[in-house]
């Protein structure tokens, strides 16, 4: 905090009059600007932060966006070197602050504000300073339409930008402010509530790499659907609640429609998996829903309704638990299948089209249920508690509906409709020319990028005023069809002004395919380019791996790419759906990105963010910092293991000591508050997920895998206790581990099945479910008694037919660990070939969240780019090259290559000491390995072949004569020498 006080000096947090924003605006954008005099200088630094997010320009030049995610009490700020963008005389700083009034899985809703200070020194040595304060001006940026649908239950809100409402020149010096610009409201100096501690950014700035489409997947014309009914019901269902938790809700939305003919229509709803379960009543009569999820994970459903000519009351009963409160319904005539318009109306009202009735208390849910049975608007409108949903409280657009419900008319464009179709795939001055279509139709182009990407979408177009350019990103095709993301609105609407214009989105997105759907053109639309400004944690190709099997090489690169795209300002589960820092997912990614891309600062940052969640929860939370205060038992324990592994890899004792109090606190909470008296085992009250599989691990049960993980964490943290001289802690931890292991073997082993059951239920019953997951973890973490080891070993390659099998690539990470421990290296490589090779065969460039089997064959996974699935990038260099640390921090390294059917392999890994490089070849002349180590690092090379005597081994370079270790020939190596070992 001392550094922050120095960096910000007298700068004040500033805000705005929040009463000037409408209550329905869960997301809004506010402009701040200030003009100032500046002298010729040698250097200038801009320190800046905001809550929730800022984008900053100096004299119209884009500087950056931030801050990184964090806990409000320990907020982060950024520092930029900006002398290149300043000039003598009048300058202008402009900041767009994104205000978010609802929590996400990345942000906890708080108090909007901006803090900034520009400091420098003139050529004469005079200090120069500009600081945020009351003399700065603010106004609402009306180009950003609100309200819009939520992108997903984990993210913020979809982007709707009207360029016709822009403020030309507001980022530049000389802009004339009018009465709509008001004085900023001072909120306090650095260190004020709620941003008590300010910390400088602890990772590098994210990349801003331009990625252009590789080509066009398809193009043609579509008929636009009739508008859907779309609104966010949070403010009515949960007034005053801004968390991102699943909340129990109950309410009723109602409207009427007046028909001039009978119809047989289908009412289509989007999502009742994480969203609301909506029950339809027509004139007081319930209608039975149809589950039409088919291949989709999100729970699509609809209602088929006969309605006669005349007025009808439509009531929508909402009850249950939901993460998301987006109400969306579209209509299709069943006979023709076409989209139809139903115009909602409230007889006698002109201020809105829908009404809402809520339960004053959760226990009062009988009221909405009884109102659903009311058969006419006359009777319903006379009931107490009716609230009008105003016109402006409905969504200004629903682009996802416009995309997914559009009907394809043709998969080509006539010669007079398009020119230079592929010109917009590059970055030159050429452009694609599109001409207007009839009203109600749109031109659609689907751009295909060479591989998955993540970042800001950017485009440059020429358009007539009012032209609509809708955008939609998705990840994959399956069977020639788009895999639509029915659980999320990965969309953008841009309403053009007249002329050439460039727009860069303010929202991070993941996609491989980007759709542009253009309508209301009133003439021509020219598209100069569409591109993605890829934003990830910097991931230079420091480490690498190649071998004689091209399939393995592609799997490695696919895994590396996935890890890169899931490295944001923290490790995130996926760049598309959630962008959330799930702590257990990060366990898999962290080692990969540290060894291949030098991302150890991101590892430290992520581990610290997780530890800070213990300021509000007794153990580390599942995803942080988040508006959903949730604990997932295994993720908590994986965090502790990740902390110990970070020390083992990087030798950073200071960081391990910083984490040690949190590690001990977590273990002691589980010990003191969660131990079952009857068994001595952990009965975790938290979410006990391990794999998306049919395991038996309910909340509150004594779950075998949780106890196995906990025992392993005790062992790991005991080693850290030894390191720091905490002998009593180490003894306690080892004793606790022994108690847990003994309990597992007594209580959870089935002699009949010769396996460990998944859990003991609350009523004391031993689970009847046995799983591959549970038993491989009991083997991996040395839980099994010696006489039981052989059974568990056999299950690694041949589990019983009724065992629950590993479902996700995430769980396979631990299966690969178990296979490595067992020395089953051929099955390990085959598992990689089979699982990740299947993804390659489907045309994927990144690793999937799931594998086929969880959903239908038409939908093999949800996320096509998921960080928990990058295991091959860890195991291929580790196993085939055999590079592992012997001592913490790679002060001593082992290289034990394993050919496993290959003729050659090479690679290098990043370590705290520098690069460790290895290459080996296997042929008729023997086995040759070249090794290069950083200066000062000691190494041992263990040969995979076994000559009868040392005479068959030739050593050159700094290697010692060979000697036998555990029956294998070993050569000691040191410094930067390159050695060659030949085995005849």
Secondary structure, DSSP 8 states (H G I E B T S, - for coil): -HHHHHHHTT-EEEE--GGGS-TT-SEEEEEEEEEEEE--EEEEEEEEEEESEEEEEETTEEEEEE-----TTEEEEEEEE-GGG--SEEEEEEEEEEEE-S--SS------EEEEEEEEEETTS-EEEEE-STTSEEEE-TTB--S--BS-TTS-B-EEEEGGG--TTTTSTT----TTSEE-EEEEETT-TT--EEEE--S-----EEEE-SEEEEEEEEE-----EEEE-HHHHSTT----S-EEEEEEEEEEEEESS-EEEEEEE--SSSS--EEEEETTEE--EEE--TT-TT--EEEEEEE-SEEEEEEEEEEEEES--EEEEEEEETTT--B-----B-TT-SSEEEEEEE-SSGGGTHHHHHHHT---HHHHHTSTT-EEEEGGGB-S--HHHHHHT-EEEESS--TTTEE-GGGGGSSSS--EEEE---TTEEEEEEEEEEEEEEEEEEEEEEE-TT-EEEEEEE--EETTEE---TT---EEEEE--SEEEEEE-SS-EEEEEEEEEEE--SSEEEEEEEEEEE--S-----SEEEES-HHHHHHHHHHHHHHHHTBSSSB-S-TTTT---BHHHHHHHHHHHHHHH--HHHHHHHHHHHHHGGGTSSS--SBSS-SS---BHHHHHHHHHHHHHHHHHH--HHHHHHHHHHHHHHHHHHHHHSB-TTT-SB---SB---SSS-----TTSEEHHHHHHHHHHHHHHHHHHHHTT-HHHHHHHHHHHHHHHHHHHHHSEETTTTEEBSEE-TTS-B-S-BBHHHHHHHHHTT-S-GGGHHHHHHHHHS--TTSB---SHHHHHHHHHHHHHTT-HHHHHHHHHHHHHHHHHTT-SS--SS-TTSS-TT---S-SS-GGG-HHHHHHIIIII-EEESSGGGSEEEE----TT-SEEEEEEEETTEEEEEEEEEETTEEEEEEE--TT-EEEEE-SS--SSGGGEEEESS----EEETTEEEEEEETT-EEEEEE-
